[in-house]
């Protein structure tokens, strides 16, 4: 959690205790909108049942899924899962991403309404920065070493780097220190958020690699896609369904089906074209993909859902 607290909300961090869980559940009775996010890590089932039961008859009940592919896989394997039992009585399911496949899956399981709320850009945080020599490279990738992404990192980043020994490649994130890397790949470890703008602004191109589940489902742009666009980086992404809904391929982003595509993009990329693609991505993102726009979208959705709930209650 950041140190700055919003002036429009009261932020309370509860301890991971049974008593705190009961306190949270009791507070749900006071709300007009009750939201349960998945993956809390402790008392997940108790919080789901508790806050939904405690919510007043007038209140809107929302489930916010930050990893829909994983949640849906879990629900398919467990017909008696607490969330699956709850879905018909939840007013809205909001998801991290996923598009039509996720919406269809949730609705098939009984959800009244499912709507993806995609990641976005905070223009006050992510913006172009002066290039820094320590981040200078032909291609950079930032991401922790994860089991459900490592094979794609090998195909889309490490193999292209090995095929171009004269090029300079940078990988940031935790876990890569024990991975065998080509000699021209520099592992720089954790990159703090204060350095993300410079990291994105310094190389010729920045690579985005989706997790396996997100790539399979599609329609799931990572936060780093918009962070890089905000810094006017020339972004190369692995291919996933729906990318064109967010950025236009070959104009605002470069799409790679495999490592050879990554290599071909880099060979054809000049600094001038990289700047043009990055600038176009930044313009599109500022116009359509900011958190202010996402917030307005959620506000409209909640107001409409509250109105629909009042109509059902009055019938």
MARNUMAR-618600 format. One record per residue (C-alpha): residue in three letters; chain; z, y, x. Coordinates in steps of 0.001 Angstrom, whole numbers. Layout:
# residues N
<"ALA"; "A"; <Z; Y; X>>
...
This chain:
# residues 315
<"UNK"; "A"; <0; 0; 0>>
<"UNK"; "A"; <-802; 3484; 1293>>
<"UNK"; "A"; <1964; 5948; 2015>>
<"UNK"; "A"; <497; 8579; -294>>
<"UNK"; "A"; <1416; 8113; -3943>>
<"UNK"; "A"; <-837; 9433; -6698>>
<"UNK"; "A"; <455; 12371; -8702>>
<"UNK"; "A"; <-920; 10829; -11905>>
<"UNK"; "A"; <1029; 7562; -11765>>
<"UNK"; "A"; <4455; 6163; -11001>>
<"UNK"; "A"; <4144; 3453; -8342>>
<"UNK"; "A"; <6915; 856; -8258>>
<"UNK"; "A"; <6963; -2054; -5804>>
<"UNK"; "A"; <9128; -4913; -7055>>
<"UNK"; "A"; <10803; -7553; -4916>>
<"UNK"; "A"; <9588; -11133; -5177>>
<"UNK"; "A"; <12620; -12342; -7117>>
<"UNK"; "A"; <13162; -13886; -10538>>
<"UNK"; "A"; <15225; -10864; -11566>>
<"UNK"; "A"; <12433; -8458; -10606>>
<"UNK"; "A"; <9970; -10639; -12507>>
<"UNK"; "A"; <12118; -10300; -15643>>
<"UNK"; "A"; <12251; -6525; -15136>>
<"UNK"; "A"; <8465; -6268; -14930>>
<"UNK"; "A"; <8071; -8352; -18073>>
<"UNK"; "A"; <10518; -6140; -19945>>
<"UNK"; "A"; <8605; -3012; -18920>>
<"UNK"; "A"; <5436; -4434; -20470>>
<"UNK"; "A"; <6883; -3775; -23921>>
<"UNK"; "A"; <6690; -23; -23238>>
<"UNK"; "A"; <2977; 80; -22371>>
<"UNK"; "A"; <-160; 821; -24353>>
<"UNK"; "A"; <-2224; -1170; -21827>>
<"UNK"; "A"; <-836; -4207; -20018>>
<"UNK"; "A"; <-2834; -5491; -17022>>
<"UNK"; "A"; <-2152; -8743; -15199>>
<"UNK"; "A"; <-4052; -9146; -11923>>
<"UNK"; "A"; <-4589; -12582; -10449>>
<"UNK"; "A"; <-3482; -13738; -7044>>
<"UNK"; "A"; <-113; -11964; -7030>>
<"UNK"; "A"; <1148; -14847; -4939>>
<"UNK"; "A"; <4495; -15385; -6636>>
<"UNK"; "A"; <5449; -15885; -10298>>
<"UNK"; "A"; <1777; -15738; -11261>>
<"UNK"; "A"; <2087; -17984; -14321>>
<"UNK"; "A"; <5419; -16499; -15364>>
<"UNK"; "A"; <4029; -12969; -15174>>
<"UNK"; "A"; <897; -13901; -17108>>
<"UNK"; "A"; <2816; -15421; -20008>>
<"UNK"; "A"; <5661; -12922; -19797>>
<"UNK"; "A"; <3788; -9625; -19842>>
<"UNK"; "A"; <1277; -10803; -22446>>
<"UNK"; "A"; <4077; -11982; -24758>>
<"UNK"; "A"; <6164; -8856; -24175>>
<"UNK"; "A"; <3304; -6437; -24901>>
<"UNK"; "A"; <3585; -4676; -28254>>
<"UNK"; "A"; <1274; -5501; -31129>>
<"UNK"; "A"; <-542; -2207; -30528>>
<"UNK"; "A"; <-1037; -2805; -26791>>
<"UNK"; "A"; <-4235; -3776; -25030>>
<"UNK"; "A"; <-3934; -6960; -22980>>
<"UNK"; "A"; <-6146; -7089; -19864>>
<"UNK"; "A"; <-6615; -9700; -17162>>
<"UNK"; "A"; <-8074; -8326; -13901>>
<"UNK"; "A"; <-9654; -11022; -11757>>
<"UNK"; "A"; <-10206; -10058; -8124>>
<"UNK"; "A"; <-11793; -13399; -7178>>
<"UNK"; "A"; <-13711; -14635; -10215>>
<"UNK"; "A"; <-15605; -17506; -8502>>
<"UNK"; "A"; <-12342; -19062; -7295>>
<"UNK"; "A"; <-10574; -18485; -10628>>
<"UNK"; "A"; <-13405; -19975; -12672>>
<"UNK"; "A"; <-13549; -23045; -10410>>
<"UNK"; "A"; <-9815; -23509; -10938>>
<"UNK"; "A"; <-10138; -23128; -14708>>
<"UNK"; "A"; <-12934; -25718; -14890>>
<"UNK"; "A"; <-10719; -28255; -13140>>
<"UNK"; "A"; <-7651; -27554; -15303>>
<"UNK"; "A"; <-8286; -27330; -19061>>
<"UNK"; "A"; <-4558; -26724; -19616>>
<"UNK"; "A"; <-4413; -23820; -17134>>
<"UNK"; "A"; <-2165; -21005; -18465>>
<"UNK"; "A"; <-4984; -18462; -18239>>
<"UNK"; "A"; <-7398; -20686; -20129>>
<"UNK"; "A"; <-4885; -21020; -22953>>
<"UNK"; "A"; <-4437; -17257; -22989>>
<"UNK"; "A"; <-8066; -16149; -22879>>
<"UNK"; "A"; <-8711; -16008; -26654>>
<"UNK"; "A"; <-5700; -13690; -27041>>
<"UNK"; "A"; <-6573; -11388; -24138>>
<"UNK"; "A"; <-8529; -8289; -25154>>
<"UNK"; "A"; <-10552; -7875; -21961>>
<"UNK"; "A"; <-11187; -9616; -18661>>
<"UNK"; "A"; <-12235; -7292; -15832>>
<"UNK"; "A"; <-13603; -8826; -12666>>
<"UNK"; "A"; <-14158; -7841; -9049>>
<"UNK"; "A"; <-17828; -8673; -9474>>
<"UNK"; "A"; <-20042; -11533; -10514>>
<"UNK"; "A"; <-22443; -10085; -13037>>
<"UNK"; "A"; <-24000; -12175; -15841>>
<"UNK"; "A"; <-22964; -15612; -14469>>
<"UNK"; "A"; <-19276; -14673; -14440>>
<"UNK"; "A"; <-19467; -12936; -17816>>
<"UNK"; "A"; <-21133; -15985; -19392>>
<"UNK"; "A"; <-18591; -18369; -17862>>
<"UNK"; "A"; <-15584; -16379; -19069>>
<"UNK"; "A"; <-17011; -15925; -22554>>
<"UNK"; "A"; <-17765; -19656; -22767>>
<"UNK"; "A"; <-14081; -20289; -22087>>
<"UNK"; "A"; <-13011; -18025; -24933>>
<"UNK"; "A"; <-12785; -14523; -23464>>
<"UNK"; "A"; <-13386; -11810; -26074>>
<"UNK"; "A"; <-14842; -9419; -23524>>
<"UNK"; "A"; <-15631; -9751; -19826>>
<"UNK"; "A"; <-16856; -6826; -17759>>
<"UNK"; "A"; <-17429; -6636; -13985>>
<"UNK"; "A"; <-15975; -3531; -12331>>
<"UNK"; "A"; <-17641; -3348; -8952>>
<"UNK"; "A"; <-16384; -2057; -5641>>
<"UNK"; "A"; <-17299; 1499; -4728>>
<"UNK"; "A"; <-16911; 4369; -2277>>
<"UNK"; "A"; <-14179; 6929; -1812>>
<"UNK"; "A"; <-16210; 9852; -394>>
<"UNK"; "A"; <-13070; 11546; 885>>
<"UNK"; "A"; <-12327; 8534; 3103>>
<"UNK"; "A"; <-15692; 7119; 4179>>
<"UNK"; "A"; <-18319; 9475; 5545>>
<"UNK"; "A"; <-20579; 9889; 8591>>
<"UNK"; "A"; <-18749; 10300; 11892>>
<"UNK"; "A"; <-19824; 11174; 15447>>
<"UNK"; "A"; <-20992; 7995; 17244>>
<"UNK"; "A"; <-18563; 6564; 19785>>
<"UNK"; "A"; <-19762; 4736; 22914>>
<"UNK"; "A"; <-17251; 1903; 22427>>
<"UNK"; "A"; <-18966; 1058; 19115>>
<"UNK"; "A"; <-22555; 1466; 20353>>
<"UNK"; "A"; <-24633; -1633; 19608>>
<"UNK"; "A"; <-27880; -2923; 18190>>
<"UNK"; "A"; <-25936; -4710; 15446>>
<"UNK"; "A"; <-22276; -4740; 14469>>
<"UNK"; "A"; <-20307; -6898; 12067>>
<"UNK"; "A"; <-16770; -6304; 10816>>
<"UNK"; "A"; <-14877; -9101; 9108>>
<"UNK"; "A"; <-12041; -11513; 9728>>
<"UNK"; "A"; <-12814; -15124; 10573>>
<"UNK"; "A"; <-12585; -17018; 7282>>
<"UNK"; "A"; <-13497; -20651; 6536>>
<"UNK"; "A"; <-15745; -19683; 3609>>
<"UNK"; "A"; <-17763; -17196; 5676>>
<"UNK"; "A"; <-17806; -18561; 9236>>
<"UNK"; "A"; <-20964; -20656; 8879>>
<"UNK"; "A"; <-22837; -17650; 7480>>
<"UNK"; "A"; <-21590; -15496; 10374>>
<"UNK"; "A"; <-23026; -18073; 12756>>
<"UNK"; "A"; <-26414; -18052; 11009>>
<"UNK"; "A"; <-26772; -14353; 10337>>
<"UNK"; "A"; <-25035; -12847; 13384>>
<"UNK"; "A"; <-24274; -15191; 16280>>
<"UNK"; "A"; <-27573; -17079; 16318>>
<"UNK"; "A"; <-29701; -13878; 16199>>
<"UNK"; "A"; <-27550; -12458; 19013>>
<"UNK"; "A"; <-28115; -15575; 21129>>
<"UNK"; "A"; <-31885; -15260; 20598>>
<"UNK"; "A"; <-31812; -11677; 21901>>
<"UNK"; "A"; <-29791; -11761; 25150>>
<"UNK"; "A"; <-30907; -8234; 26071>>
<"UNK"; "A"; <-29369; -6812; 22895>>
<"UNK"; "A"; <-25798; -5634; 22423>>
<"UNK"; "A"; <-23775; -6991; 19528>>
<"UNK"; "A"; <-20232; -6175; 18396>>
<"UNK"; "A"; <-17973; -8230; 16154>>
<"UNK"; "A"; <-14707; -6798; 14869>>
<"UNK"; "A"; <-11911; -8527; 13005>>
<"UNK"; "A"; <-9216; -11112; 13601>>
<"UNK"; "A"; <-9713; -14744; 14556>>
<"UNK"; "A"; <-12885; -14504; 16614>>
<"UNK"; "A"; <-11044; -14559; 19934>>
<"UNK"; "A"; <-11043; -18390; 19861>>
<"UNK"; "A"; <-14671; -18667; 18760>>
<"UNK"; "A"; <-17355; -19390; 21326>>
<"UNK"; "A"; <-19486; -16236; 21334>>
<"UNK"; "A"; <-22789; -15474; 23081>>
<"UNK"; "A"; <-22375; -13441; 26278>>
<"UNK"; "A"; <-23912; -10349; 24661>>
<"UNK"; "A"; <-21444; -10322; 21747>>
<"UNK"; "A"; <-18365; -8185; 22328>>
<"UNK"; "A"; <-15308; -9045; 20241>>
<"UNK"; "A"; <-13213; -5907; 19808>>
<"UNK"; "A"; <-10466; -7355; 17597>>
<"UNK"; "A"; <-8933; -5564; 14649>>
<"UNK"; "A"; <-10609; -2269; 13734>>
<"UNK"; "A"; <-8209; 53; 11927>>
<"UNK"; "A"; <-9373; 1885; 8826>>
<"UNK"; "A"; <-9224; 5186; 10743>>
<"UNK"; "A"; <-12035; 3859; 12968>>
<"UNK"; "A"; <-14271; 2415; 10228>>
<"UNK"; "A"; <-16440; 5518; 9947>>
<"UNK"; "A"; <-17145; 5601; 13671>>
<"UNK"; "A"; <-17693; 1831; 13705>>
<"UNK"; "A"; <-20311; 2195; 10959>>
<"UNK"; "A"; <-21931; 5338; 12358>>
<"UNK"; "A"; <-22380; 4204; 15972>>
<"UNK"; "A"; <-24674; 1121; 16029>>
<"UNK"; "A"; <-28349; 955; 15174>>
<"UNK"; "A"; <-27466; -1281; 12207>>
<"UNK"; "A"; <-24412; -2803; 10526>>
<"UNK"; "A"; <-24389; -6315; 9076>>
<"UNK"; "A"; <-22784; -7382; 5798>>
<"UNK"; "A"; <-22087; -11088; 5272>>
<"UNK"; "A"; <-20731; -12279; 1938>>
<"UNK"; "A"; <-18230; -15074; 1505>>
<"UNK"; "A"; <-19846; -18323; 360>>
<"UNK"; "A"; <-18554; -18097; -3223>>
<"UNK"; "A"; <-19580; -14468; -3638>>
<"UNK"; "A"; <-23054; -15153; -2285>>
<"UNK"; "A"; <-23500; -18146; -4612>>
<"UNK"; "A"; <-22467; -16214; -7722>>
<"UNK"; "A"; <-24200; -12973; -6704>>
<"UNK"; "A"; <-23639; -9481; -8085>>
<"UNK"; "A"; <-20619; -9087; -5790>>
<"UNK"; "A"; <-21038; -6269; -3244>>
<"UNK"; "A"; <-18110; -6108; -840>>
<"UNK"; "A"; <-16161; -2924; -305>>
<"UNK"; "A"; <-17655; -2704; 3189>>
<"UNK"; "A"; <-21152; -2339; 1706>>
<"UNK"; "A"; <-20143; 968; 157>>
<"UNK"; "A"; <-18016; 2022; 3134>>
<"UNK"; "A"; <-21021; 1553; 5426>>
<"UNK"; "A"; <-23304; 3387; 3003>>
<"UNK"; "A"; <-20798; 6226; 2839>>
<"UNK"; "A"; <-21031; 6541; 6613>>
<"UNK"; "A"; <-24859; 6597; 6324>>
<"UNK"; "A"; <-25129; 3332; 8244>>
<"UNK"; "A"; <-28319; 1327; 8225>>
<"UNK"; "A"; <-27056; -1793; 6500>>
<"UNK"; "A"; <-28514; -5294; 6806>>
<"UNK"; "A"; <-27084; -7728; 4271>>
<"UNK"; "A"; <-27435; -11443; 3745>>
<"UNK"; "A"; <-29391; -12109; 560>>
<"UNK"; "A"; <-27536; -12496; -2738>>
<"UNK"; "A"; <-28655; -12179; -6333>>
<"UNK"; "A"; <-28279; -8680; -7736>>
<"UNK"; "A"; <-28321; -6653; -4516>>
<"UNK"; "A"; <-31144; -4505; -5914>>
<"UNK"; "A"; <-28845; -3262; -8709>>
<"UNK"; "A"; <-26794; -1404; -6110>>
<"UNK"; "A"; <-29193; -460; -3302>>
<"UNK"; "A"; <-32986; -703; -3112>>
<"UNK"; "A"; <-34193; -3247; -520>>
<"UNK"; "A"; <-36306; -1829; 2337>>
<"UNK"; "A"; <-35435; 1733; 1282>>
<"UNK"; "A"; <-31631; 1886; 1077>>
<"UNK"; "A"; <-30695; -1505; 2552>>
<"UNK"; "A"; <-32357; -4322; 4489>>
<"UNK"; "A"; <-31991; -7850; 3083>>
<"UNK"; "A"; <-32038; -10968; 5258>>
<"UNK"; "A"; <-32569; -14496; 3929>>
<"UNK"; "A"; <-31611; -16044; 7271>>
<"UNK"; "A"; <-30950; -15241; 10907>>
<"UNK"; "A"; <-34646; -14914; 11694>>
<"UNK"; "A"; <-34900; -12127; 9113>>
<"UNK"; "A"; <-32028; -10347; 10859>>
<"UNK"; "A"; <-33897; -10633; 14164>>
<"UNK"; "A"; <-37135; -9383; 12599>>
<"UNK"; "A"; <-35395; -6409; 10975>>
<"UNK"; "A"; <-33860; -5379; 14295>>
<"UNK"; "A"; <-37138; -5689; 16177>>
<"UNK"; "A"; <-38899; -3438; 13663>>
<"UNK"; "A"; <-36052; -942; 13364>>
<"UNK"; "A"; <-36345; 2410; 15103>>
<"UNK"; "A"; <-33526; 4957; 15258>>
<"UNK"; "A"; <-35507; 7231; 12931>>
<"UNK"; "A"; <-35989; 4514; 10295>>
<"UNK"; "A"; <-32370; 3441; 10614>>
<"UNK"; "A"; <-31278; 7017; 9914>>
<"UNK"; "A"; <-33640; 7255; 6930>>
<"UNK"; "A"; <-32288; 4035; 5402>>
<"UNK"; "A"; <-28680; 5070; 6023>>
<"UNK"; "A"; <-29179; 8532; 4544>>
<"UNK"; "A"; <-30874; 7063; 1467>>
<"UNK"; "A"; <-28027; 4584; 993>>
<"UNK"; "A"; <-25462; 7371; 1234>>
<"UNK"; "A"; <-27291; 9484; -1377>>
<"UNK"; "A"; <-27519; 6546; -3800>>
<"UNK"; "A"; <-23894; 5570; -3293>>
<"UNK"; "A"; <-22602; 9103; -3798>>
<"UNK"; "A"; <-24655; 9377; -6985>>
<"UNK"; "A"; <-23836; 6012; -8549>>
<"UNK"; "A"; <-21148; 4061; -6710>>
<"UNK"; "A"; <-18007; 6145; -6293>>
<"UNK"; "A"; <-14533; 5174; -7466>>
<"UNK"; "A"; <-14539; 8246; -9690>>
<"UNK"; "A"; <-17482; 6756; -11588>>
<"UNK"; "A"; <-15827; 3322; -11699>>
<"UNK"; "A"; <-12636; 4923; -13002>>
<"UNK"; "A"; <-14545; 6711; -15739>>
<"UNK"; "A"; <-16202; 3404; -16659>>
<"UNK"; "A"; <-12823; 1690; -16972>>
<"UNK"; "A"; <-11450; 4588; -19005>>
<"UNK"; "A"; <-14282; 4319; -21543>>
<"UNK"; "A"; <-13918; 547; -21692>>
<"UNK"; "A"; <-10160; 706; -22311>>
<"UNK"; "A"; <-10501; 3383; -24977>>
<"UNK"; "A"; <-13149; 1372; -26803>>
<"UNK"; "A"; <-11117; -1823; -26530>>
<"UNK"; "A"; <-7991; -57; -27832>>
<"UNK"; "A"; <-9950; 1270; -30789>>
<"UNK"; "A"; <-11292; -2218; -31516>>
<"UNK"; "A"; <-7788; -3667; -31328>>
<"UNK"; "A"; <-6469; -1075; -33789>>
<"UNK"; "A"; <-9311; -1933; -36172>>
<"UNK"; "A"; <-8447; -5647; -35980>>
<"UNK"; "A"; <-4756; -4902; -36540>>
<"UNK"; "A"; <-5552; -2731; -39573>>
<"UNK"; "A"; <-7854; -5326; -41159>>
